[in-house]
């Protein structure tokens, strides 16, 4: 990603807005997408840079003059708003949804099926995280978006995209509020296991780790299988999935994902009554502290759980 950023910056030294406006705008959009995916540097700074690049590109790229490039930049901007750390979370997600819906006015299933599918997947992610509106409705919208994407993305024609949508669909089923809880969890596990038939640690390590994390979430809440006879069996399976994810999601390589999964692992340890391990995992996340994008939302819960465990273990 660092190489890509340097390449786009180099191009922008030649392509100026005055001399080559369309090339300049496309390079700005691409640079924005690269900043959105950047691992190095401050996550908040990277996302602000991504948003600024896309907004500048859209000053030149109009729907009338360059509809496909306009839609691509709208999509890039939507992804950056969804991931944005700064600003109001509700407003950011509404902006993301608006961007993806705008892109879909150009990317139709007939004219641009693969882009249409990607926009639906991205829109599903935004609905999944949406704060405003009814939570149940938002999750149903997310599920519908992923299912739409899977009508175009097949395992044969677009295996990695298909696996990504399967993984996202599984994650939505984990927290689905409607329908039978047991059925939803089994659907989640099925989706994630299907994704892992394509996502391997060797070929797609970050995606593989994300799906491992989602499987951990599903098994923690599973109401069938081992829970019936041994309440800890599924939780132990979940711990295994979280630990597998953390082999890739290291604090150095993917610090935000590391913190997310480490917290999940801590609560699974606690549920399995492995309190010393839970305490160590929680302290690791606490030490990471404000570097974590979710720290403000999770600090109080983490502190309460730490106090509880310290009173038992020490």
N, C-alpha and C positions, 0 to 999 in steps of 0.2 A: 504493500500500500504506500510506503514511503517513496518507492520508485515511481509509482503512478502519479503521486502528488508533485514530485519534482518534474516529471514529464509535462504535466498540464501547466505548471508554472512557467516552464521553459517556452512552451507554445504561446503562452499569453504575453511573453516578452516580444513576440513577433506579431501575433494576431492582436491588434489593438481594436478597441471599439470603433475608432474613427476609420481605420484603413480596411478592416475585415470584420464588420459587425456580426455576421452570422457565425463565422468560425470562432470569433471571440466568445460569443454567447454560448455556443455548444461546449467549448472548452471550460467555461465557467460552470456550466451545468455538470459536466463530468468531474470537475474539481470538487464541486459540492458533494457529489455522490461518494467520492473518495474520502473526503473529510468525515462524512457520515459513518463510514466503515473503519475509520482509523482507530488503531489500538493505542499507539503511542501518544504522549502528550495528555493534557487535561481534557477529559471527556466533554465537559461543558464548553470549553473553548472551541474544540473541534466541531461541535454541533452548531455553535453560533456562526462559525466560519462557513459551514455547509449551507446554512439558511441564507447567509448574506450572498454567497456565490449564486445560489439559485434565484434569489430575488433580483440580483443584477442581471442574470441571464434573461429573466422574464421581461426586463425593460426593453429588450430587443426582440426576443422570440414571442410573437403574437400568434394567437390561434388562427388568424386569417392568413398570415404570411408564411408560417412554418408550423402547421398543425401537429405533425408528429413529434418534432423537437419540443414544441410547447408542451405536449402531453407528457413526454419523457421528463422534462424539467419539473412539471407539476408533480409528477410521481416522486421524483427525487426530493422535492421540497416536502411532500407529505411524509416521506420516511424520516426526514430530519426532524419535523415537528413531532412525530410520534415518539422519537427517541429523546427529544429535548429535555435537558436537565433543568434549565432555567425558565423563569416565567411561570405562569399559572398552568398547572397540569391540565385542568379542564379545557382551557382555551387552546392549548397546544394540540390536544387530541381532536377538538372540533375543527381546528385548522387542517390537521392531517386528513380527516374524513372529507372535508371540502376539497382538498387537493386531489385526492384519489377519485372522488366522484367527478370532478372536472376532467381528469384524464380519461375517464370512461365515456365521456361525451364524444371523444375523438377515437379512442381505441374501442371499436366494436368487435364483437365476436366474429363477425363476418370479414371485416377488413383487416384486423390485426389480432388473431385469436390468441397468440402467445402473450402479447402485451396485455390483452384483455384478462387473461388468466392471472398474470402477475399483479395487475391492478386489483383484482378481486382478492387475491391472497393478502396484499398489503392493506386493503380496506378491512378485511377480516381481522387482521392484527390490531388495527385501530379501534374497531368495534369491541374487540376482546378487552382492551384496556380502558374503554370509554368510561368516564366518570359521570357525565350528565345522562339523563334519561333513566329508564327502568333497566336494572341490571339483567333481569331475565330476558328482556327484549334485546338488549345489546349482545348477549351471548348467542341468542338464536340468530341474530343478524350475522355474527361472526361465523357460526356454523354454516349458514347458508352461503356465505361468501367462499369459504373453503371448499364446500361441495361443488359450487359453480366452477371454481378453478380446476377441480379434479375431473370435470367433464371434458376439459381440453387437455390438461396435463395427464398423460397416461404413463404407466411404468415403462412402456416400450418406447414411446416417442420423446419423453422428457423425464427420464428417471430421477434426476436430482431434484427438479422442481416438484415432481409428483411426491417424492419422499418428504420434502419440506412441507407441502400442504397436508400430507397425512399426519406429520408430526404436530403441526399447528392445530389440526382438527382434533387430534388426541388431547392436546392441552385444553382445548375448549370443552371437550366432553368431561374432563376431570372436574371442572367447576360448574358444569351446567346445572341450572336450578330447576329445570322442567324435566318431566319424564321420570322414569324409575331410576333411582340412584345407582342401584346395582347394575342395571343395563348400561347406564352412562359410563361407569367406571370400566366395565368390560369392553365397551366400544373404544374407550380411550386406550386401553392396553392393546387392543387389536390394531388400532391405527399406528401406534408407536412401534409395535413389533413389525408391522408391515414396512414402516419407514426404515427400520434398521436392516431390512433385507437389502436395501440399496446403500444406505449411509453406513460406511464402515469407518473404523478408526483410521485406517490407512488412507482412504480416498477422500473422506470428508470429515476430518476430525472434529471441527467445531460443531457441525450439524449433528454428528454422532453424539457428542457430549450433551448437546441441548436435549436431544431425544432421550438420552439416559436420565437426565434430570426430570423430564416430564414423566417418564415411567416411575421414577421414585415417588413423585406426587400422586400418581394413580394408585400405587401399591399401598401407600400410607393410608389412603381412604378406602381401600378395597373392602367390600362387605361379603365377598364370596371367596372361595378357595380356602386358604389356611385359616382365615379369621374364624371360621365356624368351629374348628376344633382347637386351634392354637392361636390365640389373639395376637401373638407376637410374630407369627410366621411371615405375614405379608410385610410387616414393618422391617423385619430383618432383610427381606428381599429389597425393599426400598433403600435401605442403608447401602446395600451392595451396588445399586444403581447410582446413588449419589457419589459413592466412592469412586466408581468407574468414571463418572463425569469429571471428577476432580483430578483425575490423571491427565486430562487435557486442559480443563479450566483451572490453570494454576494462577496464583496471585500475580506472578510476573507476566504471564502471557495474556491473561484475560481477567483482570482484577475485578471488574464489576460482576461478571458471571461467577467468578470464584466466590465472591461474597454472597451472592444469591444462593448458590448451591450449598455453601458452607452453613448458612443459616438453616436451610432445609435439613441438612444432615444433623445439625444440633438438635432440632426439634424431634427428628426421628430417633436419635439416641435417647432423648428424654422419654419418648413414648415407649421405647423398649426397656426403660429403666436402666439404661447404661449411663448413669448420671455423671460419672467422672469424665467420660468421653464427651458428653453433652456440654459440660462446663468448659472443657478445653476448647471445643469448637466455638462456643459463644464468646469466649474471651478473645479468640482470634479475630472474630468479626468486630468485636468492640474495639480492639486495637486498630483495626482498619479504619473504623470511625467515619468521620466526615468525608473521607475519600470515596465512600460508597454513595452512589446516587440516591439510594433509598434510605439513607441514614435518618433523615428527619422523620420519615414515616414509621421506621422500625425501632428507633432508639428507645422509646418508652417501653415497648413490649420486651425488647431484649434486656433492658435493665431489670424489669420485674422478674423475668425468668432467671437471670443471673442471681438476683437476691434470693430467690426461692431455692435454687440449686446449691448455692453457697451455704445456706442454712442447713441443708441436708448432708452435704458431702463433707464440709469442713467443721 
